[in-house]
Structures are given as C-alpha cells and as structure tokens.
Amino acid sequence: MTATTSAAETAHTRIEPGILYFGTPVVLLSTVDRTGSPNLAPMSSAFWLGWRGMLGLGAKSKTAQNLMRNRECVLNLPSDAMAAAVDKLALTTGSDPVPGRKYERGYRYEADKFGKAGLTPVASETVAPPRVAECPVTMEAVVEAVHPLAEDDEAQRGGILVFEVRVQRVHVHDDVRMPGTDDRIDPDRWRPLIMSFQKLYGLGPQVHPSTLAKIPERLYRGPDIERARNQSSRANENRLTSGNQR
C-alpha cells in the first residue's frame, strides 16, 4: 500500500515560539506584603475550575512571596476599556531590589502600584488585600496549595510556582450581570482584557451558538460555593474578636 499525504496534513510548519500565550484573560492580582502594604501585579497565567483557580508565577516575584507568606489575594479582572491603566503596570515590580532577570528585561521598582495605574483600592470582605474598584469582576481568594513547576528540569527547578486558590467572594459591576438573574455574568456584556503573545486585545462577539451553553449553569455549582457562603467577613471576625477581648 502506498502512503499519501493530504493537503491538510502538510498545512503545519514546525516552530519554537518563546512563549505560548495564545490568549488568556488578564488578571490584576492584589496581595499585601509583610507590612500590610498592597501590591498589584498584572498576570495572565491563570485558569479556573469551579471556584478554584490556578495561578502561575515566578517564585522570586513579590506577588509569589506575598502569597507564600499571607495565603490571600484578590483576582481583579479588568475590562478591555482598562487596557491603558493595565499597561502602566508593565515592567514594574514590587521587589526592591529588582530581581536580576527582571532587571535585564527593563523592570523597575514601583512602591505604589495602585497610584501608578490610577486605580482605586477598596476593602475586601474576607481577605486583607484590597479589590480594584474599577475592575468589573473581583474575586477574593485564599491559597489552598502550592505546586512547583518543572521540577524534572534542574535548570528550571524552583523558578516557577503554581498557586491553587479557592475563591471566597465574587463581586461584579451590575452592568455585566445577566438581566433577570441574580448570579450570572452576561457574556455579551462582559468584555475581558485578553493577553495574546504579549499584546492586549478585547473579546469579540459570539461567533457561533454553543451547544454547551444549553446546560443550565446551576448544574455546575460545586461545594466551594456553599463553603464561601459560610465564610465570615473580616469585619465580623474583627468585631467578634474585639468583643471577646473586652
């Protein structure tokens, strides 16, 4: 039998791109340092499963250090209208001195990330890091596990960490909610900021009806939602602590 090659089979060319950012939502990740000062870092190595998220970060970054120490964060999701504000945080770091590899890439130390981007910090309910008022979606979360990446490679070992976070609160602007519902985001109203190969994009309109969308969203609700509902706010916890100390 003679093997033949179709046009479809020859349509690909082998390449070796330096990064594989094919398009993921930008996250402004807020944390606090050992003094309680907030840090705000743009990142896009993130994905969600239920009310859990996986965040990939350089182990020496200020955000990773804050997460390891305090185990709390807020995942602030900017809209495409916030691209200019997000870009102001590019090449900034909360680490002083600036780590070597970041210094080589042109990063500089910035103490006030919120001020640099012109964004407004607002108090969270269950965690110490503040939320970003201008972001249409903010998610308060705690770190449940830390997974090292590329442990099989001596050259990369210890350089990247993946943080598993559990969401405790989701806050949204009313203009991205689906009309007539209490707990749903309207995909036609929510316009996330997308990072694709280091460039910023918006999300276009729906290109085709989705069969998956026929599944009622309530069927995806997992036990972490009930757990989050039972999580007391920090304000309530502080009042209870103060009352017990009197």
C-alpha positions as MATLAB code, in Angstrom:
seq = 'MTATTSAAETAHTRIEPGILYFGTPVVLLSTVDRTGSPNLAPMSSAFWLGWRGMLGLGAKSKTAQNLMRNRECVLNLPSDAMAAAVDKLALTTGSDPVPGRKYERGYRYEADKFGKAGLTPVASETVAPPRVAECPVTMEAVVEAVHPLAEDDEAQRGGILVFEVRVQRVHVHDDVRMPGTDDRIDPDRWRPLIMSFQKLYGLGPQVHPSTLAKIPERLYRGPDIERARNQSSRANENRLTSGNQR';
ca = [
       0.000    0.000    0.000;
       1.345    3.443   -0.901;
       1.119    6.150    1.754;
      -0.229    9.504    0.602;
      -0.110   12.905    2.278;
      -3.137   15.178    2.128;
      -3.021   18.952    1.911;
      -4.384   19.170    5.470;
      -1.515   17.049    6.776;
       1.085   19.360    5.237;
      -0.557   22.596    6.411;
       1.528   22.919    9.587;
       5.092   24.176    9.953;
       7.148   23.270   12.983;
       8.203   26.336   15.031;
       9.619   27.037   18.510;
       7.951   30.192   19.903;
       9.488   31.629   23.061;
       6.094   31.904   24.744;
       2.775   30.097   24.356;
       0.349   32.871   25.295;
      -2.366   32.095   22.767;
      -4.890   34.288   24.562;
      -5.934   34.347   28.232;
      -7.705   36.952   30.399;
      -5.518   39.490   32.175;
      -5.664   39.362   35.969;
      -4.624   42.200   38.263;
      -3.535   40.200   41.288;
      -3.569   42.147   44.546;
      -1.655   40.962   47.612;
      -0.163   42.566   50.728;
       3.428   42.444   51.941;
       4.766   41.860   55.443;
       3.994   45.496   56.404;
       0.421   45.325   55.112;
       1.171   47.473   52.059;
      -0.738   46.417   48.921;
       0.881   45.189   45.725;
      -0.851   44.947   42.361;
       0.581   42.759   39.597;
      -0.754   42.101   36.083;
      -0.560   38.465   35.031;
      -2.315   36.116   32.632;
      -1.076   32.638   33.550;
      -4.380   31.794   35.194;
      -7.321   29.485   34.708;
     -10.369   28.422   36.729;
     -12.128   25.169   37.573;
     -15.304   25.798   39.528;
     -14.442   28.203   42.342;
     -10.772   27.194   42.237;
      -8.050   28.941   40.275;
      -4.502   28.068   39.239;
      -2.024   30.951   39.097;
       1.458   30.576   37.593;
       4.084   32.968   38.981;
       7.832   33.354   39.146;
       8.961   32.123   42.551;
      11.083   35.237   43.210;
       8.332   37.721   42.351;
       6.930   39.982   45.056;
       3.448   38.578   44.444;
       4.621   34.984   44.927;
       6.421   35.936   48.144;
       3.306   37.692   49.450;
       1.132   34.690   48.594;
       3.505   32.299   50.340;
       3.506   34.473   53.452;
      -0.132   35.597   53.742;
      -2.004   32.973   51.664;
      -4.528   35.573   50.466;
      -5.186   37.538   47.282;
      -7.792   39.187   45.090;
      -8.129   38.306   41.416;
      -9.272   41.534   39.770;
     -10.408   41.113   36.151;
     -10.097   44.301   34.071;
     -12.300   45.027   31.083;
     -10.857   45.873   27.673;
     -11.615   49.538   28.436;
      -8.920   49.386   31.157;
      -6.072   48.452   28.803;
      -4.232   51.766   29.250;
      -4.328   51.518   33.047;
      -3.096   47.907   32.971;
      -0.283   48.824   30.586;
       1.005   51.400   33.077;
       1.939   48.477   35.328;
       4.003   46.760   32.645;
       7.690   46.460   33.549;
       7.049   47.369   37.198;
       7.745   45.225   40.244;
       7.130   45.488   43.953;
      10.519   43.898   44.648;
      13.364   46.160   45.789;
      15.990   45.457   44.628;
      14.645   44.337   41.259;
      15.393   40.614   40.630;
      18.171   40.028   38.124;
      16.140   38.558   35.270;
      13.506   41.275   35.563;
      16.189   43.962   35.643;
      17.592   42.606   32.373;
      14.131   42.944   30.808;
      13.766   46.570   31.872;
      11.648   46.236   35.023;
      11.760   48.982   37.663;
      10.661   49.135   41.289;
       7.300   50.768   41.965;
       6.068   51.108   45.550;
       2.543   52.348   44.781;
       1.099   50.172   42.039;
      -2.468   51.429   42.534;
      -1.310   55.019   42.203;
       0.857   54.225   39.192;
      -2.117   52.744   37.326;
      -4.603   55.349   38.576;
      -6.761   52.661   40.176;
      -8.748   52.732   43.420;
      -8.223   50.205   46.249;
     -11.363   49.186   48.158;
     -11.582   46.943   51.202;
     -12.273   43.240   50.703;
     -14.724   41.284   52.859;
     -12.741   38.148   53.692;
      -9.074   38.839   52.870;
      -6.559   41.594   53.625;
      -5.571   42.528   50.030;
      -7.797   45.250   48.532;
     -10.019   44.936   45.488;
      -9.750   47.207   42.436;
     -12.886   49.364   42.281;
     -12.639   49.896   38.522;
     -12.496   46.182   37.631;
     -15.927   44.797   36.656;
     -15.112   41.473   38.349;
     -13.142   40.894   41.558;
     -12.668   37.574   43.355;
     -11.359   37.263   46.902;
      -9.365   34.062   47.343;
      -7.148   32.084   49.695;
      -4.222   29.834   48.819;
      -5.002   26.164   49.395;
      -1.878   24.602   47.846;
       1.385   25.496   46.130;
       2.716   23.301   43.333;
       6.264   23.638   41.960;
       6.522   23.575   38.169;
       9.252   21.937   36.060;
      10.743   20.025   38.977;
      12.041   17.471   36.469;
      14.416   20.056   34.940;
      17.393   21.097   37.044;
      17.747   24.372   35.123;
      14.151   25.406   35.899;
      13.649   23.745   39.276;
      12.406   26.178   41.919;
      11.839   29.002   39.452;
       8.080   28.783   38.898;
       5.244   28.124   41.329;
       1.591   27.329   40.629;
      -0.770   28.540   43.346;
      -4.093   26.791   43.805;
      -6.534   29.353   45.170;
     -10.101   28.966   46.410;
     -12.496   31.822   45.745;
     -14.442   33.087   48.760;
     -16.259   36.090   47.314;
     -17.173   37.221   43.799;
     -18.068   40.891   43.292;
     -19.242   42.331   39.966;
     -20.441   45.597   38.484;
     -24.172   45.436   37.812;
     -23.669   46.284   34.144;
     -22.074   42.875   33.467;
     -24.843   40.869   35.157;
     -27.358   38.988   33.053;
     -30.740   40.746   33.262;
     -33.325   38.852   35.268;
     -30.788   36.714   37.141;
     -29.030   37.013   40.492;
     -25.806   35.083   39.945;
     -24.942   35.043   36.252;
     -22.491   37.050   34.169;
     -23.762   38.104   30.751;
     -21.100   37.085   28.183;
     -22.419   39.729   25.793;
     -21.852   42.466   28.392;
     -18.582   41.237   29.889;
     -15.634   42.346   27.741;
     -12.451   40.961   29.354;
      -8.989   42.226   28.560;
      -7.072   39.471   26.759;
      -3.302   38.949   26.606;
      -2.154   37.225   23.426;
       1.587   36.946   22.748;
       2.362   39.998   24.927;
      -0.275   42.182   23.240;
      -3.592   43.389   24.646;
      -6.891   42.620   22.924;
     -10.599   42.735   23.581;
     -13.083   39.903   23.174;
     -15.204   39.944   20.023;
     -18.870   38.939   19.668;
     -20.027   35.323   19.801;
     -19.085   33.602   16.550;
     -21.347   30.528   16.764;
     -24.139   29.220   19.023;
     -22.755   26.985   21.764;
     -24.263   23.562   22.403;
     -22.530   23.530   25.804;
     -24.437   26.680   26.778;
     -27.657   24.640   26.777;
     -26.578   23.087   30.087;
     -28.087   25.137   32.950;
     -25.311   26.987   34.756;
     -26.744   25.935   38.138;
     -25.638   22.348   37.384;
     -22.005   23.478   37.676;
     -22.396   24.834   41.207;
     -19.956   22.972   43.470;
     -19.398   22.661   47.240;
     -16.914   25.554   47.321;
     -19.823   27.975   46.787;
     -21.547   26.790   49.962;
     -18.227   26.934   51.790;
     -17.709   30.514   50.617;
     -21.225   31.493   51.698;
     -20.408   30.340   55.231;
     -17.132   32.300   55.321;
     -17.470   35.218   57.723;
     -16.339   38.638   56.619;
     -13.164   40.057   58.184;
     -15.242   42.903   59.634;
     -17.475   40.455   61.501;
     -14.470   38.466   62.701;
     -12.800   41.651   63.962;
     -15.945   42.691   65.835;
     -16.208   39.267   67.449;
     -12.527   39.334   68.445;
     -12.837   42.818   69.902;
     -15.950   41.789   71.834;
     -14.206   38.759   73.309;
     -11.295   40.892   74.462;
     -13.451   43.342   76.420;
];
